[in-house]
Amino acid sequence: MNIYIHTLLDPALSANITGAFGQHHRITFRTEQAVQQSAPVSFLEADAILGNPPLAWFENAQARNLKFWQLDSAGFDQYRQVDVNAKVANMGDWFARPCAETIVGGILALYRGLNKLAVLQKEKKWVGTPIREELGLLYRKDVVVLGSGTIGLAVRAILAGFGANSKLVARSSPEADIHSREALFEVLPSTDIVISTLPGAAGKYVDEDFLKAMKKGSVYANVGRGSTTDEQALIGLLKSGDLAGAVLDVTEKEPLPSESPLWEMDNVILTQHSGGGQANEDAGKAANFIENFSRFLEGEKILFEVSLSRGY
C-alpha cells in the first residue's frame, strides 16, 4: 500500500513508522512546513493517510484510493462534507486530559486572579492586600459541563478533586445527568460555571438565550469548538458584568482577529487553542497511527472510528 504521512514528524518518529510498515509498504513523509496548494501525487495515490491535509485536496474525489485515514486531531468539523470510501479514525481520548487540565486551570487562574497578577509582575507593580478581596474559590462551585465525551469526563474527574459539584449534559449518554435543553435551562440560573466541550456538530448551542439564562456573576468556559458559542452575545454579557468572566481555548475565528474585544478584556483568559498540547503530542500521533493501521491491516476493529458526515 501507499502511505502518505501529512503530519510533520521528527526523524525518530518517522523511523518508528518506517520500521513498522516500510518493509511491505511505500511511505512518503511530508517534510516542508508550508503546505502545497495542489495535492501532491503521494496524497493522490495514498491508500492510507496520517494527518489532516487541506480540505481542497479532497475535492473532485481526488483521494479515490483511500482505504484508511488516521486524523491527528480529535475534532474534524472541516471534513464534514468530505466523501471518502475509507475507515476514518480520530485521536480519541489522547487530547482529553490536557484539554481538561487547560480549561480547569484557566478557570482556577481566573478565580485566583493569576491572570491579573501575571500582568502586575510584568509591570513590576506591587498591589498586595487589595487584590485579596477580588479572589474566589473553585471549591464547592456548581458546574455544568456540556458534553459527556472524553474531555467532559476528564473535566468532571478533575473538578471532583477541587470539591466542585459537576453535572454533565448530553442527549443520550448514560454518563450524563441532564438530557435535554429544557432541563438544562432549569439549572442554569443557579450554576456558577458552564464548561463547553461540545463538537462543531452541536451548532450554535450556546446562543444568546443560553448565555442570558446563566447565573449573574457566573463564568463561561469553552474547550470544545468556537462555532458552538454566540461570541458577540458573550462579549456583551461580559462587558455588562452579567457574566463574571470567560476562559476560551477556542473562538469563532482562529486566529482571533486583532480587533476582537476579547484581547483586551481583563476578565477573559485566552489559551489560543493550545488546550490539547503537550510535549509528546507528536509521539502520540505516530503511536496511534501504528496501532490503528496495524489493526486495519489485520482486519481488526480500529480504535476511535468516526463518521465524517455525522461529526462524531
Residue pairs with C-beta under 8 A, 6 or more apart in sequence:
1 25
1 26
1 47
1 48
1 67
2 25
2 26
2 28
2 42
2 45
2 46
2 47
2 48
2 65
3 17
3 21
3 25
3 26
3 27
3 28
3 46
3 47
3 48
3 49
3 50
3 293
4 28
4 30
4 42
4 43
4 45
4 46
4 48
4 49
4 50
5 14
5 17
5 27
5 28
5 29
5 30
5 49
5 50
5 51
5 289
6 30
6 43
6 49
6 50
6 51
6 52
6 53
6 72
7 30
7 50
7 51
7 52
7 72
7 282
7 285
7 286
8 30
8 31
8 33
8 282
9 17
9 29
9 282
9 285
9 286
10 282
13 282
13 283
13 286
14 29
16 286
16 287
16 290
17 27
17 50
17 286
17 289
17 290
18 27
20 290
20 294
21 27
21 290
21 293
25 48
28 42
28 46
30 51
35 53
35 54
37 54
37 56
38 57
39 53
39 54
39 56
39 57
39 62
43 49
43 53
43 57
43 62
43 63
44 62
44 63
44 65
45 65
46 63
46 65
46 66
47 65
47 66
47 67
47 68
48 66
48 67
48 68
48 69
48 70
48 293
48 296
49 63
49 66
49 68
49 69
49 70
50 70
50 72
50 285
50 286
50 289
50 293
51 70
51 71
51 72
51 285
52 71
52 72
52 73
52 76
52 78
52 79
55 78
55 79
55 82
57 63
58 79
58 82
58 84
61 83
63 84
63 86
66 84
66 85
66 86
67 85
67 86
67 87
67 296
68 86
68 87
68 292
68 293
68 296
68 302
69 84
69 86
69 87
69 88
69 89
70 89
70 288
70 289
70 292
70 293
71 88
71 89
71 90
71 91
71 306
72 91
72 285
73 90
73 91
73 95
73 276
74 90
74 91
74 92
74 94
74 95
74 96
74 150
74 151
74 276
75 90
75 199
75 200
75 225
76 88
76 90
76 306
76 308
76 311
77 199
77 200
77 201
77 225
77 227
77 311
79 308
80 200
80 201
80 308
80 309
80 311
81 309
82 308
84 308
87 296
87 302
87 305
88 305
88 306
88 307
88 308
89 292
89 302
89 303
89 304
89 305
89 306
90 304
90 306
91 284
91 285
91 288
91 304
92 150
92 288
92 303
92 304
93 150
93 154
93 304
94 276
94 284
94 285
94 288
95 151
95 275
95 276
96 149
96 150
96 151
96 153
96 154
97 154
98 275
98 276
98 277
98 278
99 151
99 154
99 197
99 223
99 249
99 275
99 276
100 151
100 154
100 155
100 157
100 158
100 223
101 158
102 223
102 249
102 271
102 274
102 275
102 276
103 155
103 195
103 221
103 222
103 223
103 247
103 249
103 271
103 275
104 138
104 155
104 158
104 159
104 162
106 221
106 247
106 249
106 269
106 271
107 138
107 193
107 195
107 219
107 221
107 247
108 114
108 138
108 162
109 115
109 247
109 269
110 219
110 245
110 247
110 267
110 269
111 135
111 136
111 137
111 138
111 219
112 135
112 136
113 131
113 134
113 135
115 266
115 269
116 131
116 134
116 266
117 131
120 126
120 127
138 159
138 162
138 163
138 164
139 162
139 163
139 164
140 163
140 164
140 165
141 164
141 165
141 192
141 193
142 164
142 165
142 167
142 190
142 191
142 192
142 193
143 159
143 164
143 165
143 166
143 167
143 191
143 192
143 193
143 194
143 195
144 166
144 167
144 169
144 178
144 184
144 187
144 188
144 191
144 193
144 194
144 195
145 152
145 155
145 156
145 159
145 166
145 167
145 168
145 169
145 195
145 197
146 152
146 169
146 194
146 195
146 196
146 197
146 198
146 202
146 205
146 206
146 224
147 168
147 169
147 170
147 196
147 197
147 198
147 199
147 202
147 224
148 168
148 169
148 170
148 173
148 175
148 176
149 197
149 199
151 197
151 223
151 224
152 168
152 170
152 175
152 197
153 168
153 175
155 166
155 195
155 197
155 223
156 166
156 168
159 166
160 166
164 193
167 177
167 178
167 187
168 175
168 176
168 177
168 178
169 176
169 177
169 178
169 179
169 184
170 176
170 178
170 179
171 179
171 180
172 179
178 184
178 187
185 210
185 213
188 194
188 210
188 213
188 214
188 215
189 213
189 214
189 215
190 215
191 214
191 215
191 218
192 215
192 218
192 219
193 218
193 219
193 220
193 221
194 206
194 214
194 218
194 219
194 220
194 221
195 221
195 222
195 223
196 205
196 206
196 220
196 221
196 222
196 223
196 224
196 228
196 229
197 223
197 224
198 205
198 206
198 224
198 225
198 228
199 224
199 225
199 228
199 311
199 312
200 225
200 227
200 228
200 311
201 310
201 311
201 312
202 224
202 225
202 228
203 227
203 228
204 227
204 228
204 229
204 230
205 228
205 229
206 220
206 222
206 228
206 229
206 230
206 234
207 230
207 233
208 230
208 233
210 230
211 220
211 230
211 233
211 234
211 237
211 243
212 233
212 237
212 242
214 220
214 237
214 242
214 243
216 242
216 243
217 241
217 242
217 243
217 244
218 243
218 244
219 243
219 244
219 245
219 246
219 247
220 229
220 234
220 243
220 245
220 246
220 247
221 246
221 247
221 248
222 228
222 229
222 246
222 247
222 248
222 249
222 250
223 249
223 250
223 275
224 250
225 250
226 248
226 250
226 251
226 252
226 253
226 254
227 252
229 252
231 251
231 252
231 262
234 243
234 246
235 261
235 262
235 265
237 243
238 245
238 246
238 265
238 267
238 268
239 261
239 265
244 267
245 267
245 268
245 269
246 262
246 267
246 268
246 269
247 268
247 269
247 271
248 262
248 268
248 269
248 270
248 271
249 271
249 272
249 273
249 274
249 275
250 273
250 275
251 260
251 262
251 270
251 273
253 260
254 273
255 272
256 262
256 263
256 270
256 272
262 268
262 270
263 270
288 303
291 303
292 302
292 303
292 304
295 301
295 302
295 303
296 302
306 312
